[in-house]
Amino acid sequence: MMYVFDVDGTLTPSRREINNLFKWWFQENIQNYCFVTGSDRDKTIEQVGLDMFVGAKYSFNCNGNDVNFYGAQVHTNDWTLPEDARDWLNTKLEQSKFFQIVRMMVQMHKKFQAIRFDIDNFLSCFR
């Protein structure tokens, strides 16, 4: 059986290192496992340790855009948002009735080959 684990906030407290007692238990009891995480390789190693990272059959980092097989990188996706798409998103934001409210709060960022364009979470505070 293969076990698949999310890292950040599941195996570890959010953005922090794994609990040492739990790490010991995990290494004693779980042998065949993979990691799935939005974090990059370095952050995952920081959180679970190099020993657990290279012990994972696969680690799907950066939302699956980087794939490691027993610690060795076997795939990476170097996608970037095309400039015309970025311009389109900015235009839509400027045309929004919420532009003045959220102009400084809008989260439009590249995170590991993914784009998040989100004003809804912020606006939910005003509903």
C-alpha atoms as an extended CHARMM CRD file, in Angstrom:
* protein
*
       127  EXT
         1         1  MET       CA              0.0000000000        0.0000000000        0.0000000000  PROA      1               0.0000000000
         2         2  MET       CA              1.2090000000        3.4960000000       -0.8870000000  PROA      2               0.0000000000
         3         3  TYR       CA              0.4310000000        6.3030000000        1.5580000000  PROA      3               0.0000000000
         4         4  VAL       CA              0.1090000000        9.8570000000        0.2210000000  PROA      4               0.0000000000
         5         5  PHE       CA              0.5430000000       12.7470000000        2.6400000000  PROA      5               0.0000000000
         6         6  ASP       CA              0.0640000000       16.4730000000        2.4340000000  PROA      6               0.0000000000
         7         7  VAL       CA              2.9360000000       18.1190000000        4.3060000000  PROA      7               0.0000000000
         8         8  ASP       CA              2.1860000000       21.6740000000        5.3880000000  PROA      8               0.0000000000
         9         9  GLY       CA             -0.5440000000       21.7320000000        8.0260000000  PROA      9               0.0000000000
        10        10  THR       CA             -1.0180000000       17.9500000000        7.9780000000  PROA      10              0.0000000000
        11        11  LEU       CA              2.2540000000       16.1750000000        8.7680000000  PROA      11              0.0000000000
        12        12  THR       CA              3.6670000000       19.3920000000       10.1370000000  PROA      12              0.0000000000
        13        13  PRO       CA              2.2290000000       22.4550000000       11.8170000000  PROA      13              0.0000000000
        14        14  SER       CA              1.6640000000       25.0990000000        9.1630000000  PROA      14              0.0000000000
        15        15  ARG       CA              5.0340000000       26.3050000000        7.7720000000  PROA      15              0.0000000000
        16        16  ARG       CA              6.9320000000       24.6590000000       10.6610000000  PROA      16              0.0000000000
        17        17  GLU       CA              8.9920000000       21.5270000000       11.3150000000  PROA      17              0.0000000000
        18        18  ILE       CA              7.5480000000       18.1070000000       12.0040000000  PROA      18              0.0000000000
        19        19  ASN       CA              7.1870000000       17.0740000000       15.6450000000  PROA      19              0.0000000000
        20        20  ASN       CA             10.1800000000       14.8560000000       16.5730000000  PROA      20              0.0000000000
        21        21  LEU       CA              8.0850000000       12.2020000000       18.3340000000  PROA      21              0.0000000000
        22        22  PHE       CA              5.7000000000       11.9770000000       15.3870000000  PROA      22              0.0000000000
        23        23  LYS       CA              8.6510000000       11.8360000000       12.9780000000  PROA      23              0.0000000000
        24        24  TRP       CA             10.0950000000        8.8970000000       14.8920000000  PROA      24              0.0000000000
        25        25  TRP       CA              6.7140000000        7.1100000000       14.8560000000  PROA      25              0.0000000000
        26        26  PHE       CA              6.2790000000        7.8170000000       11.1410000000  PROA      26              0.0000000000
        27        27  GLN       CA              9.7120000000        6.4200000000       10.2360000000  PROA      27              0.0000000000
        28        28  GLU       CA              9.1090000000        3.3060000000       12.3300000000  PROA      28              0.0000000000
        29        29  ASN       CA              5.6440000000        2.5750000000       10.9050000000  PROA      29              0.0000000000
        30        30  ILE       CA              5.3020000000        4.0580000000        7.4140000000  PROA      30              0.0000000000
        31        31  GLN       CA              7.6100000000        2.7070000000        4.7230000000  PROA      31              0.0000000000
        32        32  ASN       CA              5.9220000000        3.2710000000        1.3610000000  PROA      32              0.0000000000
        33        33  TYR       CA              4.8660000000        6.9260000000        1.0610000000  PROA      33              0.0000000000
        34        34  CYS       CA              4.6680000000       10.0380000000       -1.1270000000  PROA      34              0.0000000000
        35        35  PHE       CA              4.4020000000       13.7290000000       -0.3410000000  PROA      35              0.0000000000
        36        36  VAL       CA              2.0720000000       16.1960000000       -2.0660000000  PROA      36              0.0000000000
        37        37  THR       CA              2.5900000000       19.8490000000       -1.2380000000  PROA      37              0.0000000000
        38        38  GLY       CA              2.3770000000       23.3650000000       -2.5490000000  PROA      38              0.0000000000
        39        39  SER       CA              5.7860000000       24.0990000000       -1.0480000000  PROA      39              0.0000000000
        40        40  ASP       CA              9.0510000000       23.8330000000       -2.9040000000  PROA      40              0.0000000000
        41        41  ARG       CA             11.6990000000       21.1660000000       -2.3110000000  PROA      41              0.0000000000
        42        42  ASP       CA             13.7780000000       23.2650000000        0.0990000000  PROA      42              0.0000000000
        43        43  LYS       CA             10.7850000000       24.1650000000        2.2950000000  PROA      43              0.0000000000
        44        44  THR       CA              9.6530000000       20.5260000000        2.3670000000  PROA      44              0.0000000000
        45        45  ILE       CA             13.1220000000       19.3820000000        3.4450000000  PROA      45              0.0000000000
        46        46  GLU       CA             13.1410000000       22.1200000000        6.0940000000  PROA      46              0.0000000000
        47        47  GLN       CA              9.8100000000       20.8260000000        7.4120000000  PROA      47              0.0000000000
        48        48  VAL       CA             10.2610000000       17.0290000000        7.3160000000  PROA      48              0.0000000000
        49        49  GLY       CA             14.0480000000       16.6570000000        7.1580000000  PROA      49              0.0000000000
        50        50  LEU       CA             16.2420000000       15.3370000000        4.3720000000  PROA      50              0.0000000000
        51        51  ASP       CA             15.9320000000       11.7550000000        5.6200000000  PROA      51              0.0000000000
        52        52  MET       CA             12.1330000000       11.7070000000        5.2650000000  PROA      52              0.0000000000
        53        53  PHE       CA             12.2690000000       13.6180000000        1.9770000000  PROA      53              0.0000000000
        54        54  VAL       CA             14.6140000000       11.1480000000        0.2590000000  PROA      54              0.0000000000
        55        55  GLY       CA             12.6690000000        8.2830000000        1.8520000000  PROA      55              0.0000000000
        56        56  ALA       CA              9.5340000000        9.3260000000       -0.0430000000  PROA      56              0.0000000000
        57        57  LYS       CA              9.0390000000        7.3640000000       -3.2500000000  PROA      57              0.0000000000
        58        58  TYR       CA              7.6960000000       10.5370000000       -4.8290000000  PROA      58              0.0000000000
        59        59  SER       CA              7.4690000000       14.0950000000       -3.6370000000  PROA      59              0.0000000000
        60        60  PHE       CA              5.1450000000       16.2530000000       -5.7080000000  PROA      60              0.0000000000
        61        61  ASN       CA              6.2860000000       19.7690000000       -4.8500000000  PROA      61              0.0000000000
        62        62  CYS       CA              5.0140000000       23.1400000000       -6.0610000000  PROA      62              0.0000000000
        63        63  ASN       CA              1.5130000000       21.7730000000       -6.6390000000  PROA      63              0.0000000000
        64        64  GLY       CA              2.9080000000       18.9290000000       -8.7310000000  PROA      64              0.0000000000
        65        65  ASN       CA              5.0680000000       21.1200000000      -10.9560000000  PROA      65              0.0000000000
        66        66  ASP       CA              8.2390000000       19.6130000000       -9.4890000000  PROA      66              0.0000000000
        67        67  VAL       CA              8.4620000000       15.8700000000       -9.0340000000  PROA      67              0.0000000000
        68        68  ASN       CA             11.1560000000       14.0760000000       -7.0580000000  PROA      68              0.0000000000
        69        69  PHE       CA             11.7670000000       10.3170000000       -7.0040000000  PROA      69              0.0000000000
        70        70  TYR       CA             13.5170000000        9.2620000000       -3.7800000000  PROA      70              0.0000000000
        71        71  GLY       CA             14.8890000000       12.8040000000       -3.5030000000  PROA      71              0.0000000000
        72        72  ALA       CA             16.1120000000       13.1690000000       -7.0970000000  PROA      72              0.0000000000
        73        73  GLN       CA             14.2920000000       15.6610000000       -9.2940000000  PROA      73              0.0000000000
        74        74  VAL       CA             12.7590000000       13.8900000000      -12.2930000000  PROA      74              0.0000000000
        75        75  HSD       CA             10.4260000000       16.5840000000      -13.6460000000  PROA      75              0.0000000000
        76        76  THR       CA              9.9410000000       20.3260000000      -13.4610000000  PROA      76              0.0000000000
        77        77  ASN       CA              7.4740000000       22.6240000000      -15.1680000000  PROA      77              0.0000000000
        78        78  ASP       CA              8.8240000000       26.1000000000      -15.9160000000  PROA      78              0.0000000000
        79        79  TRP       CA              5.4860000000       27.6260000000      -16.9290000000  PROA      79              0.0000000000
        80        80  THR       CA              5.0710000000       31.3610000000      -16.5360000000  PROA      80              0.0000000000
        81        81  LEU       CA              1.9910000000       33.5030000000      -17.0310000000  PROA      81              0.0000000000
        82        82  PRO       CA              2.0570000000       35.1040000000      -20.5000000000  PROA      82              0.0000000000
        83        83  GLU       CA              2.2440000000       38.8910000000      -20.4450000000  PROA      83              0.0000000000
        84        84  ASP       CA             -1.0270000000       39.2640000000      -22.3730000000  PROA      84              0.0000000000
        85        85  ALA       CA             -2.8310000000       37.1530000000      -19.7530000000  PROA      85              0.0000000000
        86        86  ARG       CA             -1.3680000000       39.2780000000      -16.9500000000  PROA      86              0.0000000000
        87        87  ASP       CA             -2.5020000000       42.4160000000      -18.7770000000  PROA      87              0.0000000000
        88        88  TRP       CA             -6.0070000000       40.9520000000      -19.1980000000  PROA      88              0.0000000000
        89        89  LEU       CA             -6.2580000000       40.1550000000      -15.4750000000  PROA      89              0.0000000000
        90        90  ASN       CA             -5.1050000000       43.6520000000      -14.5500000000  PROA      90              0.0000000000
        91        91  THR       CA             -7.6490000000       45.1710000000      -16.9420000000  PROA      91              0.0000000000
        92        92  LYS       CA            -10.4550000000       43.0990000000      -15.4110000000  PROA      92              0.0000000000
        93        93  LEU       CA             -9.4180000000       44.2370000000      -11.9540000000  PROA      93              0.0000000000
        94        94  GLU       CA             -9.3490000000       47.8870000000      -13.0080000000  PROA      94              0.0000000000
        95        95  GLN       CA            -12.8380000000       47.5250000000      -14.5240000000  PROA      95              0.0000000000
        96        96  SER       CA            -14.1870000000       45.9550000000      -11.3410000000  PROA      96              0.0000000000
        97        97  LYS       CA            -16.4430000000       47.9950000000       -9.0770000000  PROA      97              0.0000000000
        98        98  PHE       CA            -14.2010000000       46.8130000000       -6.2300000000  PROA      98              0.0000000000
        99        99  PHE       CA            -10.9600000000       48.1820000000       -7.6840000000  PROA      99              0.0000000000
       100       100  GLN       CA            -10.6640000000       51.1820000000       -5.3490000000  PROA      100             0.0000000000
       101       101  ILE       CA            -11.3920000000       49.0530000000       -2.2780000000  PROA      101             0.0000000000
       102       102  VAL       CA             -9.0010000000       46.2270000000       -2.9640000000  PROA      102             0.0000000000
       103       103  ARG       CA             -6.3450000000       47.7110000000       -5.2140000000  PROA      103             0.0000000000
       104       104  MET       CA             -3.6930000000       47.3180000000       -2.5010000000  PROA      104             0.0000000000
       105       105  MET       CA             -5.1150000000       44.0330000000       -1.1740000000  PROA      105             0.0000000000
       106       106  VAL       CA             -5.5010000000       41.9830000000       -4.3430000000  PROA      106             0.0000000000
       107       107  GLN       CA             -3.3990000000       38.8860000000       -4.4560000000  PROA      107             0.0000000000
       108       108  MET       CA             -2.1490000000       38.2140000000       -7.9260000000  PROA      108             0.0000000000
       109       109  HSD       CA              1.0560000000       36.3050000000       -7.7240000000  PROA      109             0.0000000000
       110       110  LYS       CA              3.0290000000       33.5080000000       -9.2540000000  PROA      110             0.0000000000
       111       111  LYS       CA              3.5930000000       30.6850000000       -6.8440000000  PROA      111             0.0000000000
       112       112  PHE       CA              5.3990000000       27.7250000000       -8.2480000000  PROA      112             0.0000000000
       113       113  GLN       CA              3.9380000000       27.7760000000      -11.7410000000  PROA      113             0.0000000000
       114       114  ALA       CA              0.3990000000       28.6130000000      -10.6410000000  PROA      114             0.0000000000
       115       115  ILE       CA             -1.5200000000       31.8670000000      -10.6940000000  PROA      115             0.0000000000
       116       116  ARG       CA             -3.9910000000       32.9630000000       -8.0530000000  PROA      116             0.0000000000
       117       117  PHE       CA             -6.1350000000       35.9640000000       -8.8630000000  PROA      117             0.0000000000
       118       118  ASP       CA             -8.4680000000       36.3730000000       -5.9370000000  PROA      118             0.0000000000
       119       119  ILE       CA            -10.4660000000       39.2440000000       -4.5670000000  PROA      119             0.0000000000
       120       120  ASP       CA            -13.3380000000       37.0690000000       -3.3550000000  PROA      120             0.0000000000
       121       121  ASN       CA            -11.7340000000       36.0810000000       -0.0200000000  PROA      121             0.0000000000
       122       122  PHE       CA            -11.0480000000       39.7040000000        0.8080000000  PROA      122             0.0000000000
       123       123  LEU       CA            -14.5140000000       40.8300000000       -0.2630000000  PROA      123             0.0000000000
       124       124  SER       CA            -16.2100000000       38.1740000000        1.8500000000  PROA      124             0.0000000000
       125       125  CYS       CA            -15.3300000000       40.3150000000        4.8740000000  PROA      125             0.0000000000
       126       126  PHE       CA            -17.7590000000       42.9710000000        3.5900000000  PROA      126             0.0000000000
       127       127  ARG       CA            -20.7390000000       40.7190000000        2.7530000000  PROA      127             0.0000000000
